[in-house]
Amino acid sequence: MPESSRNRCESFVSLHIGNAVRRKLQAKREVTLTAHGQSMFPFIQQGDRCTFITREADQYTRGDIILYQDQSGKLIAHRLLAKKTDALDHPFLIVKGDTNLNADPPVHSDQIIGVLTHVAPSRRIIRISHLCHRIWCHLVLHISYISWFLHKYLAVRNRISKMLRT
């Protein structure tokens, strides 16, 4: 399949998955999704089950982990850094993965799906209200070098993992 056709197909599937997640949230009031990727490491790791609920846009607070659908339809859960408004006074959110070096493109209210309530790794449940999470959130929000360090750590870990597989 040509690359452009594959990208259109993936985008189409992503949009439908996002719509299905929104419908389930409306019906059940919460949805649990399996995490993929490393952008929220170590708080959320590959394979963790993350539960999200809906919340009014004005109730999001700095440090919340927001589930949103990006322009290509992909679902992303990243930490809220700030609420802002554009030149036309439309509100948007600035979000970033804990290990990402830069913030994501602005997230508008129609892209937001929900907010994380807890993470269920295979060995324990992490409650968002837990003291350790609140401390971690504070550190990530106020010490920018943590993201850089985590980014470098994961790069080295992935490189070593590749070398061991070959």
C-alpha atoms as an extended CHARMM CRD file, in Angstrom:
* protein
*
       166  EXT
         1         1  MET       CA              0.0000000000        0.0000000000        0.0000000000  PROA      1               0.0000000000
         2         2  PRO       CA              1.4630000000        3.4170000000       -0.9190000000  PROA      2               0.0000000000
         3         3  GLU       CA              2.5450000000        5.6110000000        2.0270000000  PROA      3               0.0000000000
         4         4  SER       CA             -0.0970000000        8.3320000000        1.4290000000  PROA      4               0.0000000000
         5         5  SER       CA             -2.9100000000        5.7490000000        1.2800000000  PROA      5               0.0000000000
         6         6  ARG       CA             -1.6680000000        4.1270000000        4.4820000000  PROA      6               0.0000000000
         7         7  ASN       CA             -1.5760000000        7.5070000000        6.2640000000  PROA      7               0.0000000000
         8         8  ARG       CA             -5.1380000000        8.3200000000        5.1290000000  PROA      8               0.0000000000
         9         9  CYS       CA             -6.3220000000        4.9000000000        6.2910000000  PROA      9               0.0000000000
        10        10  GLU       CA             -4.6280000000        5.2800000000        9.7130000000  PROA      10              0.0000000000
        11        11  SER       CA             -6.0970000000        8.7670000000       10.0960000000  PROA      11              0.0000000000
        12        12  PHE       CA             -9.5800000000        7.4730000000        9.1770000000  PROA      12              0.0000000000
        13        13  VAL       CA             -9.3110000000        4.6540000000       11.7350000000  PROA      13              0.0000000000
        14        14  SER       CA             -8.0000000000        7.0640000000       14.3980000000  PROA      14              0.0000000000
        15        15  LEU       CA            -10.9400000000        9.4230000000       13.8820000000  PROA      15              0.0000000000
        16        16  HSD       CA            -13.4030000000        6.5600000000       14.3230000000  PROA      16              0.0000000000
        17        17  ILE       CA            -11.6280000000        5.3200000000       17.4470000000  PROA      17              0.0000000000
        18        18  GLY       CA            -11.7800000000        8.8250000000       18.9170000000  PROA      18              0.0000000000
        19        19  ASN       CA            -15.5080000000        9.0510000000       18.1660000000  PROA      19              0.0000000000
        20        20  ALA       CA            -16.0910000000        5.6310000000       19.7490000000  PROA      20              0.0000000000
        21        21  VAL       CA            -14.2250000000        6.7110000000       22.8910000000  PROA      21              0.0000000000
        22        22  ARG       CA            -16.3460000000        9.8840000000       23.0940000000  PROA      22              0.0000000000
        23        23  ARG       CA            -19.5820000000        7.8460000000       22.7430000000  PROA      23              0.0000000000
        24        24  LYS       CA            -18.4910000000        5.3980000000       25.4280000000  PROA      24              0.0000000000
        25        25  LEU       CA            -17.6190000000        8.2610000000       27.7750000000  PROA      25              0.0000000000
        26        26  GLN       CA            -21.0700000000        9.7870000000       27.2420000000  PROA      26              0.0000000000
        27        27  ALA       CA            -22.7870000000        6.4580000000       27.9110000000  PROA      27              0.0000000000
        28        28  LYS       CA            -20.6690000000        5.0340000000       30.7370000000  PROA      28              0.0000000000
        29        29  ARG       CA            -19.1740000000        8.2240000000       32.2920000000  PROA      29              0.0000000000
        30        30  GLU       CA            -15.6660000000        6.7080000000       32.1300000000  PROA      30              0.0000000000
        31        31  VAL       CA            -13.4600000000        4.8580000000       29.6830000000  PROA      31              0.0000000000
        32        32  THR       CA            -10.3290000000        2.7610000000       30.2050000000  PROA      32              0.0000000000
        33        33  LEU       CA             -7.6460000000        2.7360000000       27.5170000000  PROA      33              0.0000000000
        34        34  THR       CA             -4.3040000000        0.9520000000       27.2420000000  PROA      34              0.0000000000
        35        35  ALA       CA             -1.2940000000        3.2760000000       27.0930000000  PROA      35              0.0000000000
        36        36  HSD       CA              1.1050000000        3.1980000000       24.1420000000  PROA      36              0.0000000000
        37        37  GLY       CA              4.3160000000        5.1770000000       23.9250000000  PROA      37              0.0000000000
        38        38  GLN       CA              6.7040000000        6.6980000000       26.4300000000  PROA      38              0.0000000000
        39        39  SER       CA              5.7810000000       10.3720000000       26.5620000000  PROA      39              0.0000000000
        40        40  MET       CA              4.4100000000       10.1620000000       30.1310000000  PROA      40              0.0000000000
        41        41  PHE       CA              7.1420000000        7.8580000000       31.5180000000  PROA      41              0.0000000000
        42        42  PRO       CA              7.5520000000        6.9360000000       34.3850000000  PROA      42              0.0000000000
        43        43  PHE       CA              4.0680000000        7.9040000000       35.5720000000  PROA      43              0.0000000000
        44        44  ILE       CA              2.3120000000        6.0960000000       32.7000000000  PROA      44              0.0000000000
        45        45  GLN       CA              4.1590000000        3.2320000000       31.0390000000  PROA      45              0.0000000000
        46        46  GLN       CA              3.5510000000        1.0960000000       27.9620000000  PROA      46              0.0000000000
        47        47  GLY       CA              0.6030000000       -1.2500000000       28.5710000000  PROA      47              0.0000000000
        48        48  ASP       CA             -0.7910000000        0.5610000000       31.6340000000  PROA      48              0.0000000000
        49        49  ARG       CA             -4.5750000000        0.8740000000       31.7390000000  PROA      49              0.0000000000
        50        50  CYS       CA             -5.6540000000        4.5100000000       32.1070000000  PROA      50              0.0000000000
        51        51  THR       CA             -9.1650000000        5.5210000000       33.1560000000  PROA      51              0.0000000000
        52        52  PHE       CA            -10.5920000000        8.8420000000       31.9760000000  PROA      52              0.0000000000
        53        53  ILE       CA            -13.7830000000       10.7340000000       32.8250000000  PROA      53              0.0000000000
        54        54  THR       CA            -15.4300000000       13.7730000000       31.2810000000  PROA      54              0.0000000000
        55        55  ARG       CA            -15.1510000000       17.1330000000       32.9650000000  PROA      55              0.0000000000
        56        56  GLU       CA            -16.2490000000       20.6570000000       32.0980000000  PROA      56              0.0000000000
        57        57  ALA       CA            -13.5130000000       22.6200000000       30.2950000000  PROA      57              0.0000000000
        58        58  ASP       CA            -13.3250000000       25.2730000000       33.0220000000  PROA      58              0.0000000000
        59        59  GLN       CA            -12.6340000000       22.5740000000       35.6670000000  PROA      59              0.0000000000
        60        60  TYR       CA             -9.2840000000       21.4530000000       34.2430000000  PROA      60              0.0000000000
        61        61  THR       CA             -6.3740000000       22.4680000000       36.4440000000  PROA      61              0.0000000000
        62        62  ARG       CA             -2.6580000000       22.7560000000       35.8270000000  PROA      62              0.0000000000
        63        63  GLY       CA             -1.0790000000       19.3170000000       36.2020000000  PROA      63              0.0000000000
        64        64  ASP       CA             -4.1510000000       17.3270000000       35.0680000000  PROA      64              0.0000000000
        65        65  ILE       CA             -3.5040000000       14.6830000000       32.4230000000  PROA      65              0.0000000000
        66        66  ILE       CA             -5.8270000000       15.4780000000       29.5410000000  PROA      66              0.0000000000
        67        67  LEU       CA             -6.9590000000       12.9910000000       26.8900000000  PROA      67              0.0000000000
        68        68  TYR       CA             -7.4320000000       14.7110000000       23.5480000000  PROA      68              0.0000000000
        69        69  GLN       CA             -7.5940000000       13.9110000000       19.8570000000  PROA      69              0.0000000000
        70        70  ASP       CA             -4.9540000000       15.6180000000       17.7090000000  PROA      70              0.0000000000
        71        71  GLN       CA             -5.4940000000       16.9120000000       14.1580000000  PROA      71              0.0000000000
        72        72  SER       CA             -4.7210000000       13.4940000000       12.6360000000  PROA      72              0.0000000000
        73        73  GLY       CA             -7.2530000000       11.7830000000       14.9280000000  PROA      73              0.0000000000
        74        74  LYS       CA             -4.6900000000       10.1720000000       17.2530000000  PROA      74              0.0000000000
        75        75  LEU       CA             -5.6020000000        9.9560000000       20.9610000000  PROA      75              0.0000000000
        76        76  ILE       CA             -3.0160000000       11.5840000000       23.2450000000  PROA      76              0.0000000000
        77        77  ALA       CA             -2.8610000000       11.8970000000       27.0370000000  PROA      77              0.0000000000
        78        78  HSD       CA             -0.5060000000       14.6690000000       28.1870000000  PROA      78              0.0000000000
        79        79  ARG       CA             -0.1350000000       16.9400000000       31.1980000000  PROA      79              0.0000000000
        80        80  LEU       CA             -1.8500000000       20.3440000000       31.2300000000  PROA      80              0.0000000000
        81        81  LEU       CA              0.7030000000       23.1420000000       31.5450000000  PROA      81              0.0000000000
        82        82  ALA       CA             -1.4800000000       26.2140000000       31.0210000000  PROA      82              0.0000000000
        83        83  LYS       CA             -4.8360000000       27.5740000000       29.8780000000  PROA      83              0.0000000000
        84        84  LYS       CA             -4.6480000000       30.4500000000       27.3950000000  PROA      84              0.0000000000
        85        85  THR       CA             -6.7790000000       32.3750000000       24.9040000000  PROA      85              0.0000000000
        86        86  ASP       CA             -5.9900000000       33.2760000000       21.3090000000  PROA      86              0.0000000000
        87        87  ALA       CA             -6.3510000000       36.6780000000       19.6180000000  PROA      87              0.0000000000
        88        88  LEU       CA            -10.0870000000       36.0490000000       19.0960000000  PROA      88              0.0000000000
        89        89  ASP       CA            -10.4990000000       35.2170000000       22.8030000000  PROA      89              0.0000000000
        90        90  HSD       CA            -11.0250000000       31.4840000000       22.1380000000  PROA      90              0.0000000000
        91        91  PRO       CA             -9.6380000000       29.3590000000       24.9930000000  PROA      91              0.0000000000
        92        92  PHE       CA             -7.0620000000       26.6180000000       24.3880000000  PROA      92              0.0000000000
        93        93  LEU       CA             -4.7720000000       24.4160000000       26.4620000000  PROA      93              0.0000000000
        94        94  ILE       CA             -1.0080000000       23.9790000000       26.4060000000  PROA      94              0.0000000000
        95        95  VAL       CA             -0.1200000000       20.3240000000       27.1350000000  PROA      95              0.0000000000
        96        96  LYS       CA              3.1000000000       18.3280000000       27.0860000000  PROA      96              0.0000000000
        97        97  GLY       CA              4.2400000000       14.7750000000       27.7010000000  PROA      97              0.0000000000
        98        98  ASP       CA              6.4960000000       14.4780000000       30.7610000000  PROA      98              0.0000000000
        99        99  THR       CA              9.4040000000       13.1750000000       28.6600000000  PROA      99              0.0000000000
       100       100  ASN       CA              8.7870000000       15.4360000000       25.6610000000  PROA      100             0.0000000000
       101       101  LEU       CA             11.1100000000       18.4090000000       25.2730000000  PROA      101             0.0000000000
       102       102  ASN       CA              8.4640000000       20.6760000000       23.7180000000  PROA      102             0.0000000000
       103       103  ALA       CA              4.7760000000       21.3420000000       24.2730000000  PROA      103             0.0000000000
       104       104  ASP       CA              2.1680000000       19.9660000000       21.8750000000  PROA      104             0.0000000000
       105       105  PRO       CA              0.3120000000       22.2240000000       19.4290000000  PROA      105             0.0000000000
       106       106  PRO       CA             -2.5250000000       24.1360000000       21.1690000000  PROA      106             0.0000000000
       107       107  VAL       CA             -5.4710000000       21.9390000000       22.1890000000  PROA      107             0.0000000000
       108       108  HSD       CA             -8.9480000000       23.4160000000       21.7260000000  PROA      108             0.0000000000
       109       109  SER       CA            -12.0500000000       22.4310000000       23.6870000000  PROA      109             0.0000000000
       110       110  ASP       CA            -13.5490000000       20.4110000000       20.8020000000  PROA      110             0.0000000000
       111       111  GLN       CA            -10.4400000000       18.1710000000       20.8290000000  PROA      111             0.0000000000
       112       112  ILE       CA            -10.6510000000       17.3510000000       24.5520000000  PROA      112             0.0000000000
       113       113  ILE       CA            -12.1470000000       13.9840000000       25.4490000000  PROA      113             0.0000000000
       114       114  GLY       CA            -11.5010000000       13.6370000000       29.1780000000  PROA      114             0.0000000000
       115       115  VAL       CA             -9.1820000000       13.7600000000       32.1670000000  PROA      115             0.0000000000
       116       116  LEU       CA             -7.2240000000       10.9280000000       33.7990000000  PROA      116             0.0000000000
       117       117  THR       CA             -8.5830000000        9.5900000000       37.1030000000  PROA      117             0.0000000000
       118       118  HSD       CA             -6.2480000000        6.6470000000       37.6840000000  PROA      118             0.0000000000
       119       119  VAL       CA             -3.6450000000        4.3920000000       36.1340000000  PROA      119             0.0000000000
       120       120  ALA       CA             -3.6910000000        0.6260000000       36.5870000000  PROA      120             0.0000000000
       121       121  PRO       CA             -0.2800000000       -0.8870000000       35.8630000000  PROA      121             0.0000000000
       122       122  SER       CA             -0.0090000000       -4.6490000000       36.0860000000  PROA      122             0.0000000000
       123       123  ARG       CA              1.3210000000       -4.5060000000       39.6510000000  PROA      123             0.0000000000
       124       124  ARG       CA             -0.6050000000       -1.6400000000       41.3710000000  PROA      124             0.0000000000
       125       125  ILE       CA             -3.1400000000        1.1550000000       40.9550000000  PROA      125             0.0000000000
       126       126  ILE       CA             -2.0130000000        4.7730000000       40.9800000000  PROA      126             0.0000000000
       127       127  ARG       CA             -4.6320000000        7.1670000000       42.2990000000  PROA      127             0.0000000000
       128       128  ILE       CA             -4.4020000000       10.6960000000       40.9270000000  PROA      128             0.0000000000
       129       129  SER       CA             -5.0820000000       12.0560000000       44.4220000000  PROA      129             0.0000000000
       130       130  HSD       CA             -2.1640000000       10.0470000000       45.8960000000  PROA      130             0.0000000000
       131       131  LEU       CA              0.6400000000       12.0720000000       47.5070000000  PROA      131             0.0000000000
       132       132  CYS       CA              3.3170000000       10.5470000000       45.2290000000  PROA      132             0.0000000000
       133       133  HSD       CA              1.4160000000       11.6600000000       42.1280000000  PROA      133             0.0000000000
       134       134  ARG       CA              0.9730000000       15.1770000000       43.4940000000  PROA      134             0.0000000000
       135       135  ILE       CA              4.7040000000       15.4020000000       44.2700000000  PROA      135             0.0000000000
       136       136  TRP       CA              5.6430000000       14.0210000000       40.8090000000  PROA      136             0.0000000000
       137       137  CYS       CA              3.2450000000       16.4610000000       39.1120000000  PROA      137             0.0000000000
       138       138  HSD       CA              4.7660000000       19.3880000000       41.0290000000  PROA      138             0.0000000000
       139       139  LEU       CA              8.3100000000       18.3330000000       40.1030000000  PROA      139             0.0000000000
       140       140  VAL       CA              7.5220000000       17.8880000000       36.3960000000  PROA      140             0.0000000000
       141       141  LEU       CA              5.7310000000       21.2420000000       36.2230000000  PROA      141             0.0000000000
       142       142  HSD       CA              8.4370000000       23.2350000000       38.0010000000  PROA      142             0.0000000000
       143       143  ILE       CA             11.7530000000       21.5640000000       37.1130000000  PROA      143             0.0000000000
       144       144  SER       CA             12.1630000000       21.5520000000       33.3430000000  PROA      144             0.0000000000
       145       145  TYR       CA             15.3230000000       19.4070000000       33.4580000000  PROA      145             0.0000000000
       146       146  ILE       CA             13.2740000000       16.3980000000       34.5230000000  PROA      146             0.0000000000
       147       147  SER       CA             11.7530000000       16.1230000000       31.0300000000  PROA      147             0.0000000000
       148       148  TRP       CA             15.1930000000       16.4100000000       29.4520000000  PROA      148             0.0000000000
       149       149  PHE       CA             16.6330000000       13.7460000000       31.7850000000  PROA      149             0.0000000000
       150       150  LEU       CA             13.7220000000       11.3360000000       31.1710000000  PROA      150             0.0000000000
       151       151  HSD       CA             13.9790000000       11.9110000000       27.4090000000  PROA      151             0.0000000000
       152       152  LYS       CA             17.7000000000       11.0330000000       27.4630000000  PROA      152             0.0000000000
       153       153  TYR       CA             17.1610000000        8.0570000000       29.7860000000  PROA      153             0.0000000000
       154       154  LEU       CA             14.5510000000        6.5520000000       27.4470000000  PROA      154             0.0000000000
       155       155  ALA       CA             16.7710000000        7.1080000000       24.3900000000  PROA      155             0.0000000000
       156       156  VAL       CA             19.6380000000        5.2360000000       26.0550000000  PROA      156             0.0000000000
       157       157  ARG       CA             17.3260000000        2.4800000000       27.3350000000  PROA      157             0.0000000000
       158       158  ASN       CA             15.8380000000        1.9880000000       23.8490000000  PROA      158             0.0000000000
       159       159  ARG       CA             19.2950000000        1.9260000000       22.2480000000  PROA      159             0.0000000000
       160       160  ILE       CA             20.5180000000       -0.7330000000       24.7060000000  PROA      160             0.0000000000
       161       161  SER       CA             17.3380000000       -2.7530000000       24.1760000000  PROA      161             0.0000000000
       162       162  LYS       CA             17.8920000000       -2.7080000000       20.3800000000  PROA      162             0.0000000000
       163       163  MET       CA             21.5200000000       -3.7820000000       20.7830000000  PROA      163             0.0000000000
       164       164  LEU       CA             20.5080000000       -6.7140000000       22.9980000000  PROA      164             0.0000000000
       165       165  ARG       CA             17.8930000000       -7.9090000000       20.4970000000  PROA      165             0.0000000000
       166       166  THR       CA             20.3640000000       -8.0580000000       17.6120000000  PROA      166             0.0000000000
